[in-house]
Amino acid sequence: MPERTWTRTSLPVAHGEGLGVAWSTNGARLAALSPGHAISLWDAMNGTLERFLKNPGAAPVRGVAFSPDNSRIASVLANGRVQIWECDSGEPVRIVSDPSFASPVLAWSPDARSLVLLRDPNIELWESYSGSPVRRINAGHPVCVLEWAPRGDLVASAGGTLVRIWKRDLLPHRSLRLAGAQAQDRSAVAWAPGAKYLFTAGEEGGIQVWNGSTFATERVLSGHTRAVTQLAVSPDGGTLASKSLDGTIRFWDLKEWCAAGQETESAVRAPFPTLAFHPSLPVLASADPGRSAVAIRRFTVNEAIAASPGPVNVFLSYSQSDTSFRRQLAVQLAPLERKGSISCWYDEKISPGQQWDSEIRGRLEAAEVVVFLVSPDFLASDYCTQEMACALARGKRGEATLVPVLLRPSLFEDSPLSAIQGVPRRNGRLEAVSRWDNLDDALKQVAQEIEAAASGRRKK
């Protein structure tokens, strides 16, 4: 049987009943529904609480979702208020009050341009920036889940014994009936990456697998003994997690289509996500009402069910004063990127309009190899020091390999990086890149060290 090992940590939340969780799409933050009518916002890299997003009035939060550009959070309150927040400032930027929005069902489109919300019995499509309704349709069935397909061209609504597939403009596309159909309060639905599959679950505990193109039933995964309340698919498409009222979270290998392990955890019926994979790492967040906490599981998968190896994510941490060195190193790394060995990221790749701080933190959290371009300016930079601290913590947990590169003479030996073997080296001794007669020789050695680090991560 395929094997997984878990390392579990917890984020304490004072009230366990119906906790909801949501990752930002870059993985830098985790939001949890909390007591006191608030959303707690956590830094996913170090597990520290950033802030509470407190709602005015006495209405509790019943749903929460990040926008795909990571800049905003949408929440639905029990009194029908829909509130949109700025993540970095914690300030509300738009509030719409309507008692018919008391249902906590909402979802952002993958391009962040649209929101779908439930105004029972209708589904509404909103333009997210203006907050203006674009279209309203009668769902034709009781809805408890709305889920966009990864491409943003389809929306699934699930509830009762029916799952309906809608086009982006909410025109009807398909209707799917759950196997072993019977009346139920909640359904679970999840798309695989690329919408290759759609997974649905019903009251009897079985998980139906639908072809994402034809919507024909391909198989049913059996194992749970009571209703499945939540489904989540790993970012590589290789693992499905399911949470059930039978008190278990089960893991399914989607390449061999078999059970791949389980853990014990209490569950409640909740109309919002209580189970969510990190968008780029093998990390699962789940609301654990029995322990009044959000459980964070980091797990490894044996080679038999690991996803096909792709490029290893490499993060370059450097001072802006050393941009010329970083660009020359990127040229040396280009052949490794071209053959698919690595995918190299640095801040010049941030697109216009993106939140640069959250994007950098998300990329650093997802990196498997972190390269530090050390110089006096690097060691003097507060921001570089923060990146170094986060990366060192990940390296200590075995989540990333760290490669210090001495660019220019500095007090490297007095920094926390001095405990790690640095490059480039000449005659067995560390020597700054700037002191080499031929910079290409020095940077070639650095590129080779990065390739070796990436190869080591690929074997883990």
VMD Tcl script that draws the C-alpha trace (Angstrom):
set ca {
  {0.00 0.00 0.00}
  {1.30 3.50 -0.75}
  {2.70 5.20 2.32}
  {2.53 8.74 3.59}
  {4.04 10.27 6.67}
  {2.58 13.34 8.34}
  {4.06 16.05 10.49}
  {1.21 17.82 12.23}
  {1.13 21.28 13.81}
  {-1.86 23.32 14.95}
  {-3.00 26.94 14.88}
  {-5.07 27.48 18.04}
  {-8.60 28.87 17.57}
  {-10.76 29.31 20.62}
  {-13.98 27.94 19.16}
  {-14.01 24.75 17.15}
  {-17.55 24.35 15.86}
  {-17.66 24.78 12.11}
  {-14.21 26.31 11.66}
  {-13.48 27.32 8.08}
  {-10.08 27.58 6.36}
  {-8.78 29.19 3.17}
  {-5.28 29.61 1.69}
  {-4.25 32.63 -0.32}
  {-3.48 31.51 -3.87}
  {0.25 32.19 -3.42}
  {0.28 30.19 -0.18}
  {1.63 33.05 1.92}
  {-1.42 33.37 4.17}
  {-4.03 31.15 5.78}
  {-7.41 32.51 6.90}
  {-9.55 30.83 9.55}
  {-13.02 31.64 10.81}
  {-12.62 32.60 14.44}
  {-14.77 33.47 17.44}
  {-15.71 37.04 18.19}
  {-17.13 37.59 14.67}
  {-13.67 37.78 13.11}
  {-11.35 36.20 10.56}
  {-7.89 35.33 11.82}
  {-5.17 35.87 9.23}
  {-1.99 33.79 9.66}
  {1.47 34.05 8.11}
  {1.81 30.61 6.53}
  {5.62 30.68 6.53}
  {6.16 31.00 10.27}
  {2.72 30.22 11.69}
  {2.29 33.61 13.40}
  {-0.99 35.47 13.66}
  {-0.90 38.62 11.49}
  {-4.22 40.20 12.45}
  {-7.91 39.78 13.08}
  {-10.30 41.14 10.47}
  {-13.10 42.22 12.80}
  {-16.59 42.70 11.53}
  {-18.66 45.56 12.88}
  {-21.82 44.53 14.66}
  {-22.72 41.22 16.21}
  {-23.05 38.97 13.16}
  {-20.66 36.01 12.97}
  {-18.64 35.26 9.85}
  {-20.08 32.31 7.91}
  {-17.83 32.18 4.86}
  {-14.46 33.42 3.65}
  {-12.46 33.30 0.39}
  {-9.26 34.93 -0.93}
  {-9.23 36.68 -4.28}
  {-6.88 34.93 -6.74}
  {-4.58 37.97 -6.83}
  {-4.17 37.62 -3.01}
  {-5.05 41.26 -2.39}
  {-8.53 40.84 -0.95}
  {-10.71 38.59 1.18}
  {-14.47 38.26 0.76}
  {-16.57 37.28 3.76}
  {-20.26 36.59 4.25}
  {-21.89 37.35 7.59}
  {-24.92 35.68 9.14}
  {-26.89 38.94 8.82}
  {-26.54 38.94 5.04}
  {-23.63 41.38 4.80}
  {-21.01 40.68 2.14}
  {-17.73 42.34 3.10}
  {-14.52 42.62 1.07}
  {-11.24 43.37 2.87}
  {-7.75 44.48 1.84}
  {-5.39 41.75 3.10}
  {-2.34 43.91 3.76}
  {-4.11 46.75 5.58}
  {-6.94 44.75 7.13}
  {-9.37 47.49 6.10}
  {-12.83 46.82 4.63}
  {-13.09 48.20 1.10}
  {-16.64 47.24 0.13}
  {-19.74 46.28 2.09}
  {-23.06 45.13 0.65}
  {-25.92 44.47 3.05}
  {-28.85 42.26 2.08}
  {-30.55 39.71 4.36}
  {-30.96 37.30 1.43}
  {-27.16 36.81 1.44}
  {-27.35 34.97 4.77}
  {-26.06 31.86 3.00}
  {-22.23 31.70 3.28}
  {-21.65 30.31 -0.21}
  {-19.29 32.38 -2.37}
  {-16.34 31.80 -4.71}
  {-13.91 34.00 -6.68}
  {-13.22 33.30 -10.33}
  {-9.59 32.28 -11.03}
  {-8.91 35.64 -12.73}
  {-10.30 37.57 -9.70}
  {-12.72 39.47 -11.96}
  {-15.90 37.79 -10.75}
  {-17.60 36.46 -7.66}
  {-20.42 33.95 -7.57}
  {-22.68 34.09 -4.53}
  {-25.82 32.32 -3.42}
  {-28.94 34.43 -2.88}
  {-31.13 31.40 -2.26}
  {-32.67 30.08 -4.48}
  {-30.65 32.11 -6.99}
  {-26.97 32.16 -7.95}
  {-25.56 35.61 -8.70}
  {-22.51 36.60 -10.72}
  {-20.83 39.82 -9.55}
  {-18.14 42.03 -11.03}
  {-15.73 41.89 -8.08}
  {-14.14 45.35 -8.31}
  {-17.35 47.34 -8.61}
  {-19.48 44.99 -6.53}
  {-22.17 45.15 -9.21}
  {-24.40 42.13 -10.02}
  {-23.96 40.96 -13.63}
  {-26.39 38.07 -13.83}
  {-28.83 36.17 -11.63}
  {-30.24 32.70 -12.35}
  {-32.45 30.27 -10.47}
  {-30.24 27.36 -9.48}
  {-33.05 24.83 -9.85}
  {-31.84 22.81 -6.87}
  {-30.78 23.45 -3.25}
  {-27.17 24.74 -3.36}
  {-24.60 24.38 -0.58}
  {-21.33 24.56 -2.62}
  {-20.13 26.75 -5.49}
  {-16.78 25.86 -7.07}
  {-15.05 27.40 -10.10}
  {-13.17 25.12 -12.47}
  {-9.42 25.94 -12.52}
  {-9.64 27.47 -16.01}
  {-12.44 29.79 -14.90}
  {-14.77 28.72 -17.72}
  {-17.17 26.63 -15.62}
  {-18.82 26.77 -12.20}
  {-20.18 23.76 -10.32}
  {-23.10 24.11 -7.92}
  {-23.80 21.19 -5.61}
  {-26.54 20.37 -3.17}
  {-29.11 17.71 -2.45}
  {-28.70 14.90 -4.96}
  {-27.65 17.11 -7.87}
  {-24.54 18.82 -9.21}
  {-25.09 21.36 -11.97}
  {-22.34 22.70 -14.24}
  {-22.70 26.29 -15.44}
  {-20.76 28.25 -18.03}
  {-18.93 31.35 -16.85}
  {-21.90 33.58 -17.66}
  {-24.14 31.17 -15.64}
  {-25.78 29.64 -18.68}
  {-26.59 25.93 -17.97}
  {-24.11 23.35 -19.26}
  {-24.66 19.93 -17.59}
  {-26.59 18.29 -14.76}
  {-25.06 15.38 -12.83}
  {-26.90 13.14 -10.38}
  {-25.04 11.71 -7.40}
  {-24.76 7.94 -7.13}
  {-26.95 6.35 -4.48}
  {-29.05 9.50 -4.53}
  {-30.94 10.40 -1.39}
  {-31.92 13.62 0.30}
  {-29.03 15.33 2.08}
  {-28.21 18.69 3.61}
  {-24.70 19.09 2.24}
  {-22.64 17.92 -0.72}
  {-18.92 18.11 -1.41}
  {-17.31 18.96 -4.74}
  {-13.75 19.60 -5.98}
  {-12.03 20.01 -9.35}
  {-8.68 18.44 -10.25}
  {-5.99 20.77 -11.67}
  {-6.78 21.61 -15.28}
  {-10.36 20.40 -14.68}
  {-9.28 16.89 -15.70}
  {-11.71 15.43 -13.18}
  {-14.61 16.58 -11.05}
  {-15.05 14.86 -7.69}
  {-18.40 14.79 -5.89}
  {-19.47 13.13 -2.67}
  {-22.83 12.32 -1.17}
  {-24.54 11.09 1.93}
  {-23.55 7.44 1.56}
  {-19.79 8.05 1.77}
  {-18.82 7.22 -1.80}
  {-16.84 9.67 -3.93}
  {-17.81 9.88 -7.60}
  {-15.14 10.68 -10.18}
  {-16.40 12.43 -13.32}
  {-14.49 13.06 -16.54}
  {-13.91 16.83 -16.65}
  {-14.62 17.04 -20.38}
  {-17.46 14.60 -21.02}
  {-18.80 14.49 -17.42}
  {-19.20 10.73 -17.71}
  {-18.77 8.80 -14.46}
  {-15.37 7.08 -14.43}
  {-15.36 5.38 -11.01}
  {-16.46 5.57 -7.38}
  {-13.97 5.63 -4.47}
  {-15.35 3.72 -1.51}
  {-14.12 3.60 2.08}
  {-15.94 6.17 4.21}
  {-18.82 4.77 6.25}
  {-20.75 8.04 6.66}
  {-21.36 11.20 4.66}
  {-18.32 12.94 3.13}
  {-18.45 16.63 4.05}
  {-15.31 18.00 2.35}
  {-13.06 17.24 -0.63}
  {-9.70 18.77 -1.60}
  {-7.21 17.95 -4.40}
  {-3.45 18.45 -4.05}
  {-1.88 21.02 -6.41}
  {-0.04 18.32 -8.38}
  {-3.30 16.44 -8.96}
  {-1.90 13.28 -7.39}
  {-3.81 13.17 -4.11}
  {-7.43 13.59 -3.07}
  {-8.27 14.26 0.59}
  {-11.77 13.58 1.87}
  {-13.24 14.37 5.28}
  {-16.21 12.48 6.66}
  {-18.64 12.35 9.54}
  {-17.14 8.91 10.24}
  {-14.33 10.82 11.98}
  {-11.59 10.30 9.39}
  {-9.67 12.17 6.74}
  {-8.80 9.72 3.95}
  {-6.15 10.18 1.29}
  {-6.55 8.72 -2.21}
  {-3.82 8.10 -4.78}
  {-5.22 9.48 -8.06}
  {-2.69 7.67 -10.22}
  {-3.34 4.18 -8.90}
  {-6.91 5.05 -7.81}
  {-6.53 3.47 -4.40}
  {-6.63 4.44 -0.74}
  {-3.32 5.86 0.49}
  {-3.86 6.36 4.21}
  {-6.10 8.01 6.72}
  {-6.06 10.04 9.92}
  {-8.60 10.50 12.69}
  {-10.24 13.90 13.00}
  {-13.72 15.02 14.03}
  {-15.95 16.67 11.45}
  {-19.12 18.72 11.29}
  {-21.37 19.67 8.42}
  {-20.24 23.09 7.29}
  {-21.32 25.18 4.30}
  {-17.80 26.54 3.81}
  {-14.38 24.89 3.25}
  {-12.94 23.14 6.30}
  {-10.29 21.23 4.31}
  {-7.82 22.88 1.91}
  {-4.48 22.02 0.27}
  {-1.74 24.61 0.06}
  {-1.67 25.84 -3.58}
  {1.88 24.60 -4.28}
  {3.11 22.43 -1.38}
  {2.12 19.04 0.09}
  {0.51 20.80 3.04}
  {-3.10 20.31 4.13}
  {-5.06 22.62 6.44}
  {-8.16 21.25 8.13}
  {-10.56 22.58 10.72}
  {-10.44 20.28 13.73}
  {-13.45 21.14 15.91}
  {-12.60 18.37 18.37}
  {-9.33 20.13 19.24}
  {-10.59 23.70 18.69}
  {-7.77 24.27 16.23}
  {-6.80 24.37 12.59}
  {-4.53 21.39 11.90}
  {-1.63 21.84 9.48}
  {-0.28 18.59 8.02}
  {2.95 18.46 6.08}
  {3.28 15.08 4.43}
  {5.63 13.23 2.14}
  {4.62 10.65 -0.42}
  {6.64 7.61 -1.41}
  {8.05 7.41 -4.92}
  {5.39 4.93 -6.05}
  {2.74 7.65 -6.05}
  {4.81 10.81 -6.35}
  {3.94 13.11 -9.20}
  {6.15 13.04 -12.27}
  {9.18 15.19 -11.48}
  {8.85 18.72 -12.75}
  {11.24 21.62 -12.44}
  {12.53 22.36 -8.95}
  {11.47 25.82 -7.72}
  {14.53 28.01 -7.08}
  {14.23 31.37 -5.27}
  {16.99 33.99 -5.59}
  {17.28 36.25 -2.52}
  {19.46 39.31 -3.13}
  {19.89 43.04 -2.57}
  {18.87 45.42 -5.34}
  {22.44 46.72 -5.23}
  {23.56 43.34 -6.61}
  {21.10 43.19 -9.52}
  {23.90 43.00 -12.10}
  {25.36 39.88 -10.43}
  {21.89 38.35 -10.21}
  {21.31 38.91 -13.92}
  {24.63 37.31 -14.82}
  {23.76 34.31 -12.65}
  {20.35 34.04 -14.38}
  {22.20 33.73 -17.70}
  {24.26 30.82 -16.29}
  {21.06 29.15 -15.04}
  {19.18 29.56 -18.34}
  {20.23 26.13 -19.77}
  {18.95 24.41 -16.62}
  {15.60 26.18 -16.96}
  {15.42 25.37 -20.66}
  {15.78 21.63 -20.04}
  {13.23 21.72 -17.24}
  {15.55 21.01 -14.31}
  {14.72 24.18 -12.42}
  {12.26 27.06 -12.42}
  {14.07 30.17 -11.20}
  {12.21 33.09 -9.57}
  {13.29 36.56 -8.42}
  {11.45 39.81 -7.81}
  {11.84 41.17 -11.35}
  {9.28 38.52 -12.38}
  {6.50 40.20 -10.39}
  {3.81 41.33 -12.83}
  {2.33 44.84 -12.79}
  {-0.60 45.03 -10.37}
  {0.56 42.15 -8.18}
  {1.03 42.69 -4.44}
  {4.83 42.45 -4.33}
  {5.18 41.61 -0.63}
  {2.67 38.75 -0.61}
  {3.97 37.47 -3.96}
  {7.55 37.32 -2.65}
  {6.46 35.56 0.53}
  {4.40 33.04 -1.41}
  {7.26 32.26 -3.79}
  {9.68 31.89 -0.90}
  {7.28 29.51 0.85}
  {6.98 27.39 -2.32}
  {10.72 27.30 -3.13}
  {12.58 24.01 -2.85}
  {16.01 25.64 -3.25}
  {16.73 29.11 -1.85}
  {19.88 30.89 -3.08}
  {21.27 33.81 -1.06}
  {23.46 36.29 -2.95}
  {25.44 37.56 0.04}
  {27.08 40.98 0.08}
  {27.38 43.85 2.57}
  {24.15 45.29 1.13}
  {22.37 41.94 1.52}
  {23.40 41.61 5.18}
  {22.41 45.24 5.87}
  {18.94 44.86 4.32}
  {16.05 44.31 6.76}
  {13.96 42.70 4.02}
  {16.74 40.30 3.00}
  {17.20 39.44 6.69}
  {13.50 38.56 6.93}
  {13.75 36.36 3.83}
  {16.83 34.68 5.33}
  {15.03 33.97 8.63}
  {12.03 32.42 6.87}
  {14.23 30.30 4.60}
  {16.41 29.12 7.51}
  {13.27 27.96 9.33}
  {12.14 26.03 6.25}
  {15.62 24.56 5.83}
  {15.61 23.41 9.45}
  {12.30 21.60 8.80}
  {13.78 19.94 5.72}
  {11.44 21.77 3.35}
  {14.14 23.55 1.34}
  {17.84 23.36 0.51}
  {19.78 26.57 1.13}
  {22.73 27.74 -1.01}
  {24.72 30.79 0.21}
  {26.68 32.52 -2.55}
  {29.32 35.03 -1.45}
  {29.14 37.80 -4.05}
  {31.32 40.42 -2.40}
  {33.56 40.42 0.71}
  {31.39 40.85 3.81}
  {30.94 39.62 7.36}
  {29.49 36.37 6.07}
  {31.14 34.43 8.90}
  {29.09 36.44 11.44}
  {25.76 35.73 9.75}
  {23.41 32.77 10.38}
  {24.34 31.50 6.91}
  {27.92 30.77 7.96}
  {26.86 27.34 9.25}
  {26.02 26.32 5.65}
  {28.64 25.49 3.03}
  {28.92 28.47 0.71}
  {30.12 28.91 -2.87}
  {32.12 29.64 -4.96}
  {35.22 27.94 -3.62}
  {38.81 28.02 -4.86}
  {41.45 25.68 -3.47}
  {38.91 24.53 -0.91}
  {38.27 28.01 0.45}
  {35.26 30.28 0.04}
  {36.14 33.23 -2.21}
  {33.83 36.07 -3.19}
  {32.64 36.14 -6.81}
  {33.90 39.71 -7.21}
  {37.48 38.56 -6.50}
  {37.61 36.07 -9.35}
  {39.50 37.16 -12.45}
  {36.85 35.48 -14.60}
  {33.32 35.97 -13.25}
  {31.99 33.30 -15.61}
  {34.14 30.68 -13.88}
  {32.79 31.68 -10.48}
  {29.14 31.84 -11.57}
  {29.41 28.56 -13.47}
  {30.46 26.91 -10.20}
  {27.49 28.55 -8.47}
  {25.13 27.28 -11.18}
  {26.52 23.76 -10.81}
  {25.96 23.91 -7.05}
  {22.35 25.02 -7.60}
  {21.87 22.16 -10.08}
  {23.24 19.69 -7.50}
  {20.89 21.10 -4.82}
  {17.93 20.77 -7.19}
  {18.90 17.20 -8.01}
  {19.06 16.43 -4.30}
  {15.55 17.82 -3.77}
  {14.22 15.77 -6.66}
  {15.42 12.57 -4.98}
  {13.71 13.35 -1.66}
}
mol new
graphics top color blue
foreach p $ca { graphics top sphere $p radius 0.5 }
foreach p [lrange $ca 0 end-1] q [lrange $ca 1 end] { graphics top cylinder $p $q radius 0.2 }
display resetview
